[in-house]
């Protein structure tokens, strides 16, 4: 009660003080008005006085009409001048260049930035493989940009895509944005319950299972390089010998590369603090869940793949497609106890990567695109064609000459026979 009373008493006094301060500020601003502003005010006052005098005089109708026409003409002139000025300003303003790494892009072509190829996998990043698999599954035209790991998105991530001069980063956002752009929704056939199950399962894969793989990689860098047959010289686009690159890999690149997620990231996530045995148990439990969900179906929700199949394949491929000579208990468990997951990977591979062997053997980023015919080969073919044609022409000319010669000899022989007949007679 006392506090309320004090507030009520102090309120008016404070309000009066505020009003007084505002008035003082206004007066000060009037005194400190710049000369230009004072002139403007003076001109406004004189204009108002002239207007009042004009109203008092009340000019005739003709004068009013003339004044109105003049005012309208002046207003129209001002409007046209303003429009011309705006047009000139627009023309003078330079066109804003697109803030993308590939300025000479083609319309509606997706440009994918990801990690380089390896001899056993199209990408050592499950997120990159996820995006490329989704693009292929939906038949969207795309091109890989072979940037030798020089670029990252504005968020500092790989993969990212560029479409019509705009960047889209993060694999989940990429799939959502491109799905809306091209009208592709491979989950449209799913019920609300199935979509919820898919969302929860994808979260398990991308927030738990993936860290099991990253944990093994960061703790076994040498085996990881050998297991996937990584050529660092090719991957980084450098001439430094692989021996030197491999030596420094564990001390520098291994801590930073996104395909490894880095030792510090794995520890910060929590998976890196566990023993290898405990990490293996976590991963095997996740595989068992996926194995039970898939059962004997071709794909997780029936006969056609969905986003869950894309995500599962992109991550299971990192486990399955590693050199058999490298010991990897996680891969062995999957092959022995989850044969249906192995079959799932094979089906997704056949459907989306018919050029898998070519990708892994050539390390070409764009085996799915038609290759332009090389100029040298084209010239060689043209020369061979010309040689063949000239040879045929020469042979034809020779046959023709032989035929003519035979005809001449035959005519000569006929003439000789005729002469002999005449002499005999």
DRENNUTOR-126337 format. One record per residue (C-alpha): x, y, z; residue in one letter. Coordinates in nm, 3 decimals, m for minus. Layout:
<sites>
SITE        c1        c2        c3   loke
SITE         X         Y         Z      A
...
</sites>
This chain:
<sites>
SITE        c1        c2        c3   loke
SITE     0.000     0.000     0.000      X
SITE     0.272     0.240     0.094      X
SITE     0.462     0.173    m0.229      X
SITE     0.151     0.231    m0.437      X
SITE     0.087     0.560    m0.265      X
SITE     0.443     0.673    m0.320      X
SITE     0.419     0.586    m0.684      X
SITE     0.101     0.780    m0.725      X
SITE     0.252     1.084    m0.552      X
SITE     0.571     1.081    m0.748      X
SITE     0.399     1.022    m1.083      X
SITE     0.268     1.373    m1.163      X
SITE     0.590     1.540    m1.052      X
SITE     0.796     1.316    m1.278      X
SITE     0.556     1.371    m1.566      X
SITE     0.575     1.749    m1.522      X
SITE     0.953     1.733    m1.523      X
SITE     0.952     1.524    m1.843      X
SITE     0.719     1.770    m2.019      X
SITE     0.936     2.058    m1.908      X
SITE     1.249     1.883    m2.043      X
SITE     1.080     1.820    m2.376      X
SITE     0.981     2.185    m2.409      X
SITE     1.332     2.298    m2.329      X
SITE     1.471     2.060    m2.594      X
SITE     1.228     2.195    m2.854      X
SITE     1.324     2.555    m2.772      X
SITE     1.690     2.467    m2.794      X
SITE     1.637     2.296    m3.130      X
SITE     1.461     2.608    m3.261      X
SITE     1.752     2.825    m3.158      X
SITE     2.000     2.576    m3.310      X
SITE     1.815     2.539    m3.640      X
SITE     2.066     2.560    m3.928      X
SITE     2.043     2.868    m4.157      X
SITE     1.913     2.654    m4.447      X
SITE     1.626     2.526    m4.235      X
SITE     1.546     2.881    m4.122      X
SITE     1.533     2.994    m4.483      X
SITE     1.300     2.707    m4.564      X
SITE     1.073     2.807    m4.280      X
SITE     1.080     3.171    m4.394      X
SITE     0.995     3.070    m4.750      X
SITE     0.708     2.855    m4.623      X
SITE     0.570     3.150    m4.425      X
SITE     0.595     3.385    m4.725      X
SITE     0.423     3.125    m4.942      X
SITE     0.138     3.096    m4.694      X
SITE     0.102     3.478    m4.685      X
SITE     0.089     3.495    m5.065      X
SITE    m0.172     3.220    m5.068      X
SITE    m0.391     3.413    m4.826      X
SITE    m0.358     3.733    m5.034      X
SITE    m0.453     3.542    m5.348      X
SITE    m0.764     3.403    m5.180      X
SITE    m0.865     3.753    m5.067      X
SITE    m0.834     3.894    m5.420      X
SITE    m1.059     3.613    m5.557      X
SITE    m0.954     3.622    m5.924      X
SITE    m1.202     3.575    m6.205      X
SITE    m1.303     3.231    m6.338      X
SITE    m1.083     3.270    m6.646      X
SITE    m0.784     3.355    m6.436      X
SITE    m0.859     3.061    m6.207      X
SITE    m0.878     2.826    m6.505      X
SITE    m0.553     2.962    m6.643      X
SITE    m0.388     2.926    m6.308      X
SITE    m0.520     2.571    m6.277      X
SITE    m0.392     2.477    m6.624      X
SITE    m0.055     2.628    m6.548      X
SITE    m0.036     2.439    m6.220      X
SITE    m0.133     2.114    m6.391      X
SITE     0.119     2.174    m6.668      X
SITE     0.390     2.247    m6.415      X
SITE     0.300     1.937    m6.215      X
SITE     0.304     1.723    m6.529      X
SITE     0.641     1.869    m6.622      X
SITE     0.776     1.795    m6.276      X
SITE     0.642     1.440    m6.292      X
SITE     0.798     1.377    m6.634      X
SITE     1.126     1.523    m6.517      X
SITE     1.119     1.302    m6.207      X
SITE     1.045     0.994    m6.418      X
SITE     1.329     1.079    m6.654      X
SITE     1.563     1.128    m6.360      X
SITE     1.463     0.791    m6.212      X
SITE     1.515     0.617    m6.547      X
SITE     1.857     0.776    m6.586      X
SITE     1.953     0.673    m6.233      X
SITE     1.837     0.316    m6.299      X
SITE     2.036     0.299    m6.622      X
SITE     2.343     0.443    m6.456      X
SITE     2.328     0.199    m6.163      X
SITE     2.561    m0.098    m6.232      X
SITE     2.405    m0.446    m6.243      X
SITE     2.467    m0.641    m5.924      X
SITE     2.697    m0.934    m5.992      X
SITE     2.584    m1.272    m5.853      X
SITE     2.771    m1.372    m5.539      X
SITE     2.849    m1.726    m5.652      X
SITE     3.164    m1.918    m5.737      X
SITE     3.036    m1.999    m6.089      X
SITE     2.920    m1.673    m6.250      X
SITE     2.876    m1.828    m6.598      X
SITE     2.602    m2.062    m6.477      X
SITE     2.321    m2.203    m6.690      X
SITE     1.964    m2.146    m6.585      X
SITE     1.802    m2.418    m6.368      X
SITE     2.121    m2.627    m6.361      X
SITE     2.224    m2.730    m6.008      X
SITE     2.596    m2.685    m5.941      X
SITE     2.708    m2.918    m5.661      X
SITE     3.015    m2.847    m5.449      X
SITE     3.136    m3.153    m5.261      X
SITE     3.445    m3.358    m5.175      X
SITE     3.654    m3.533    m5.446      X
SITE     3.594    m3.892    m5.559      X
SITE     3.774    m4.193    m5.417      X
SITE     3.846    m4.535    m5.572      X
SITE     3.580    m4.700    m5.352      X
SITE     3.318    m4.430    m5.291      X
SITE     3.180    m4.136    m5.490      X
SITE     3.222    m3.929    m5.173      X
SITE     3.368    m3.981    m4.825      X
SITE     3.102    m3.744    m4.687      X
SITE     2.764    m3.901    m4.624      X
SITE     2.603    m3.558    m4.660      X
SITE     2.757    m3.507    m5.005      X
SITE     2.657    m3.857    m5.114      X
SITE     2.308    m3.791    m4.979      X
SITE     2.259    m3.482    m5.197      X
SITE     2.400    m3.641    m5.513      X
SITE     2.191    m3.957    m5.464      X
SITE     1.877    m3.747    m5.420      X
SITE     1.954    m3.545    m5.735      X
SITE     2.001    m3.861    m5.939      X
SITE     1.695    m4.031    m5.793      X
SITE     1.477    m3.734    m5.892      X
SITE     1.635    m3.690    m6.236      X
SITE     1.745    m3.331    m6.172      X
SITE     2.013    m3.188    m6.401      X
SITE     2.326    m3.109    m6.203      X
SITE     2.698    m3.062    m6.246      X
SITE     2.974    m3.125    m5.995      X
SITE     3.221    m2.840    m5.960      X
SITE     3.572    m2.982    m5.922      X
SITE     3.700    m2.715    m5.682      X
SITE     3.971    m2.927    m5.513      X
SITE     3.822    m2.851    m5.169      X
SITE     3.895    m2.479    m5.204      X
SITE     3.542    m2.355    m5.148      X
SITE     3.294    m2.372    m4.862      X
SITE     2.946    m2.232    m4.828      X
SITE     2.879    m1.908    m4.644      X
SITE     2.803    m2.132    m4.347      X
SITE     3.145    m2.297    m4.384      X
SITE     2.999    m2.630    m4.499      X
SITE     3.017    m2.891    m4.770      X
SITE     2.810    m2.980    m4.957      X
SITE     2.639    m2.673    m5.094      X
SITE     2.476    m2.599    m5.427      X
SITE     2.436    m2.295    m5.648      X
SITE     2.119    m2.249    m5.849      X
SITE     2.047    m1.951    m6.075      X
SITE     2.304    m1.734    m5.896      X
SITE     2.195    m1.824    m5.542      X
SITE     2.366    m2.045    m5.286      X
SITE     2.188    m2.314    m5.082      X
SITE     2.380    m2.477    m4.798      X
SITE     2.321    m2.775    m4.563      X
SITE     2.208    m3.106    m4.712      X
SITE     1.863    m3.105    m4.547      X
SITE     1.788    m2.751    m4.661      X
SITE     1.920    m2.831    m5.010      X
SITE     1.677    m3.122    m5.047      X
SITE     1.387    m2.914    m4.921      X
SITE     1.459    m2.608    m5.138      X
SITE     1.527    m2.807    m5.456      X
SITE     1.221    m3.025    m5.393      X
SITE     1.004    m2.713    m5.387      X
SITE     1.180    m2.560    m5.687      X
SITE     1.144    m2.868    m5.913      X
SITE     0.823    m3.006    m5.764      X
SITE     0.987    m3.327    m5.640      X
SITE     0.855    m3.498    m5.326      X
SITE     0.954    m3.863    m5.297      X
SITE     0.779    m3.875    m4.957      X
SITE     0.439    m3.773    m5.093      X
SITE     0.315    m4.133    m5.083      X
SITE     0.386    m4.168    m4.709      X
SITE     0.122    m4.138    m4.439      X
SITE     0.158    m3.892    m4.151      X
SITE     0.273    m4.173    m3.923      X
SITE     0.530    m4.295    m4.176      X
SITE     0.666    m3.943    m4.219      X
SITE     0.708    m3.917    m3.841      X
SITE     0.891    m4.251    m3.830      X
SITE     1.113    m4.141    m4.120      X
SITE     1.196    m3.812    m3.947      X
SITE     1.291    m3.986    m3.622      X
SITE     1.501    m4.249    m3.802      X
SITE     1.685    m3.989    m4.010      X
SITE     1.762    m3.799    m3.688      X
SITE     1.905    m4.118    m3.538      X
SITE     2.125    m4.177    m3.844      X
SITE     2.252    m3.822    m3.885      X
SITE     2.291    m3.740    m3.516      X
SITE     2.416    m4.071    m3.376      X
SITE     2.513    m4.340    m3.627      X
SITE     2.721    m4.101    m3.837      X
SITE     2.933    m4.012    m3.533      X
SITE     3.024    m4.376    m3.483      X
SITE     3.187    m4.372    m3.828      X
SITE     3.355    m4.036    m3.766      X
SITE     3.488    m4.159    m3.433      X
SITE     3.655    m4.460    m3.599      X
SITE     3.801    m4.243    m3.875      X
SITE     3.954    m3.985    m3.642      X
SITE     4.116    m4.255    m3.428      X
SITE     4.239    m4.459    m3.727      X
SITE     4.356    m4.203    m3.982      X
SITE     4.612    m4.429    m4.151      X
SITE     4.365    m4.714    m4.189      X
SITE     4.101    m4.472    m4.311      X
SITE     4.328    m4.348    m4.591      X
SITE     4.421    m4.701    m4.690      X
SITE     4.068    m4.836    m4.647      X
SITE     3.918    m4.586    m4.891      X
SITE     4.241    m4.559    m5.099      X
SITE     4.240    m4.182    m5.063      X
SITE     4.480    m3.999    m5.293      X
SITE     4.545    m3.674    m5.107      X
SITE     4.745    m3.531    m5.395      X
SITE     4.443    m3.566    m5.623      X
SITE     4.193    m3.463    m5.355      X
SITE     4.375    m3.142    m5.263      X
SITE     4.489    m3.059    m5.615      X
SITE     4.855    m3.026    m5.518      X
SITE     5.189    m3.152    m5.648      X
SITE     5.322    m3.229    m5.303      X
SITE     5.410    m3.602    m5.289      X
SITE     5.155    m3.828    m5.122      X
SITE     5.415    m3.951    m4.875      X
SITE     5.457    m3.603    m4.729      X
SITE     5.083    m3.535    m4.738      X
SITE     5.007    m3.861    m4.556      X
SITE     5.268    m3.779    m4.291      X
SITE     5.119    m3.439    m4.213      X
SITE     4.760    m3.552    m4.260      X
SITE     4.705    m3.670    m3.904      X
SITE     4.852    m3.351    m3.757      X
SITE     4.683    m3.094    m3.978      X
SITE     4.417    m3.200    m4.227      X
SITE     4.277    m3.473    m4.005      X
SITE     4.174    m3.220    m3.743      X
SITE     3.993    m2.994    m3.987      X
SITE     3.850    m3.200    m4.274      X
SITE     3.472    m3.213    m4.275      X
SITE     3.466    m3.572    m4.404      X
SITE     3.631    m3.669    m4.072      X
SITE     3.446    m3.410    m3.862      X
SITE     3.775    m3.365    m3.674      X
SITE     3.889    m3.511    m3.343      X
SITE     3.771    m3.211    m3.145      X
SITE     3.425    m3.218    m3.302      X
SITE     3.384    m3.587    m3.227      X
SITE     3.480    m3.529    m2.862      X
SITE     3.257    m3.225    m2.836      X
SITE     2.963    m3.425    m2.971      X
SITE     3.022    m3.687    m2.701      X
SITE     3.099    m3.997    m2.905      X
SITE     3.473    m3.938    m2.888      X
SITE     3.494    m3.982    m2.510      X
SITE     3.391    m4.351    m2.522      X
SITE     3.609    m4.656    m2.571      X
SITE     3.620    m4.825    m2.914      X
SITE     3.417    m5.116    m2.774      X
SITE     3.144    m4.885    m2.645      X
SITE     3.132    m4.694    m2.973      X
SITE     3.097    m5.023    m3.162      X
SITE     2.805    m5.124    m2.939      X
SITE     2.630    m4.793    m3.009      X
SITE     2.672    m4.840    m3.384      X
SITE     2.561    m5.203    m3.386      X
SITE     2.245    m5.108    m3.195      X
SITE     2.161    m4.849    m3.461      X
SITE     2.222    m5.101    m3.741      X
SITE     1.994    m5.352    m3.568      X
SITE     1.713    m5.093    m3.560      X
SITE     1.753    m5.023    m3.933      X
SITE     1.772    m5.396    m4.006      X
SITE     1.445    m5.464    m3.822      X
SITE     1.271    m5.169    m3.990      X
SITE     1.371    m5.277    m4.339      X
SITE     1.288    m5.647    m4.281      X
SITE     1.235    m5.814    m4.620      X
SITE     1.114    m5.506    m4.806      X
SITE     1.316    m5.365    m5.098      X
SITE     1.306    m5.019    m4.937      X
SITE     1.203    m4.895    m4.594      X
SITE     0.844    m4.807    m4.689      X
SITE     0.779    m5.043    m4.976      X
SITE     0.878    m5.082    m5.339      X
SITE     1.002    m4.725    m5.401      X
SITE     1.281    m4.535    m5.223      X
SITE     1.209    m4.231    m5.007      X
SITE     1.426    m3.973    m4.832      X
SITE     1.496    m4.223    m4.554      X
SITE     1.640    m4.466    m4.810      X
SITE     1.863    m4.190    m4.950      X
SITE     1.997    m4.096    m4.605      X
SITE     2.041    m4.459    m4.498      X
SITE     2.228    m4.548    m4.818      X
SITE     2.459    m4.244    m4.794      X
SITE     2.563    m4.347    m4.442      X
SITE     2.564    m4.725    m4.477      X
SITE     2.785    m4.694    m4.786      X
SITE     3.053    m4.534    m4.567      X
SITE     3.055    m4.853    m4.359      X
SITE     3.016    m5.114    m4.631      X
SITE     3.237    m4.992    m4.915      X
SITE     3.576    m5.001    m4.749      X
SITE     3.869    m5.219    m4.849      X
SITE     3.822    m5.573    m4.717      X
SITE     4.187    m5.594    m4.616      X
SITE     4.137    m5.317    m4.358      X
SITE     4.001    m5.446    m4.025      X
SITE     3.670    m5.273    m3.952      X
SITE     3.447    m5.447    m3.697      X
SITE     3.150    m5.224    m3.781      X
SITE     3.152    m5.337    m4.146      X
SITE     3.193    m5.702    m4.043      X
SITE     2.891    m5.680    m3.811      X
SITE     2.678    m5.532    m4.089      X
SITE     2.774    m5.800    m4.339      X
SITE     2.723    m6.088    m4.096      X
SITE     2.412    m5.973    m3.908      X
SITE     2.234    m5.730    m4.144      X
SITE     2.238    m5.884    m4.493      X
SITE     1.920    m5.697    m4.584      X
SITE     2.102    m5.364    m4.532      X
SITE     2.377    m5.486    m4.766      X
SITE     2.108    m5.568    m5.024      X
SITE     1.952    m5.225    m4.971      X
SITE     2.285    m5.057    m5.053      X
SITE     2.317    m5.266    m5.369      X
SITE     1.966    m5.168    m5.486      X
SITE     2.024    m4.797    m5.425      X
SITE     2.362    m4.820    m5.595      X
SITE     2.215    m4.986    m5.905      X
SITE     1.927    m4.742    m5.926      X
SITE     2.118    m4.417    m5.872      X
SITE     2.480    m4.494    m5.968      X
SITE     2.493    m4.706    m6.280      X
SITE     2.830    m4.539    m6.345      X
SITE     2.969    m4.631    m6.000      X
SITE     3.263    m4.831    m6.141      X
SITE     3.351    m4.553    m6.385      X
SITE     3.339    m4.294    m6.105      X
SITE     3.572    m4.497    m5.885      X
SITE     3.815    m4.590    m6.160      X
SITE     3.848    m4.248    m6.325      X
SITE     3.768    m4.025    m6.022      X
SITE     3.579    m3.809    m6.271      X
SITE     3.331    m3.575    m6.102      X
SITE     3.084    m3.573    m6.395      X
SITE     3.067    m3.918    m6.549      X
SITE     2.689    m3.870    m6.578      X
SITE     2.733    m3.585    m6.828      X
SITE     2.796    m3.641    m7.202      X
SITE     3.160    m3.580    m7.284      X
SITE     3.241    m3.332    m7.563      X
SITE     3.442    m3.490    m7.842      X
SITE     3.805    m3.388    m7.822      X
SITE     3.930    m3.165    m8.102      X
SITE     4.234    m3.381    m8.174      X
SITE     4.025    m3.696    m8.201      X
SITE     3.777    m3.517    m8.423      X
SITE     4.054    m3.390    m8.651      X
SITE     4.209    m3.738    m8.660      X
SITE     3.877    m3.888    m8.761      X
SITE     3.829    m3.628    m9.033      X
SITE     4.181    m3.692    m9.167      X
SITE     4.120    m4.066    m9.168      X
SITE     3.792    m4.009    m9.348      X
SITE     3.959    m3.789    m9.606      X
SITE     4.240    m4.044    m9.654      X
SITE     3.985    m4.320    m9.704      X
SITE     3.786    m4.114    m9.951      X
SITE     4.097    m4.012   m10.148      X
SITE     4.212    m4.375   m10.153      X
SITE     3.876    m4.486   m10.286      X
SITE     3.887    m4.212   m10.546      X
SITE     4.237    m4.316   m10.657      X
SITE     4.132    m4.679   m10.680      X
SITE     3.827    m4.578   m10.882      X
SITE     4.035    m4.367   m11.117      X
SITE     4.281    m4.654   m11.165      X
SITE     4.001    m4.899   m11.245      X
SITE     3.853    m4.649   m11.487      X
SITE     4.190    m4.596   m11.659      X
SITE     4.247    m4.972   m11.685      X
SITE     3.903    m5.016   m11.836      X
SITE     3.962    m4.741   m12.090      X
SITE     4.298    m4.891   m12.181      X
SITE     4.140    m5.232   m12.232      X
SITE     3.869    m5.078   m12.447      X
SITE     4.132    m4.904   m12.661      X
SITE     4.328    m5.228   m12.703      X
SITE     4.009    m5.413   m12.789      X
SITE     3.912    m5.154   m13.050      X
SITE     4.263    m5.170   m13.193      X
SITE     4.245    m5.546   m13.212      X
SITE     3.908    m5.527   m13.387      X
SITE     4.048    m5.281   m13.640      X
SITE     4.347    m5.506   m13.706      X
SITE     4.119    m5.805   m13.761      X
SITE     3.911    m5.605   m14.006      X
SITE     4.220    m5.507   m14.204      X
SITE     4.337    m5.869   m14.217      X
SITE     3.999    m5.980   m14.343      X
SITE     4.016    m5.720   m14.620      X
SITE     4.365    m5.828   m14.723      X
SITE     4.256    m6.192   m14.728      X
SITE     3.972    m6.110   m14.963      X
</sites>
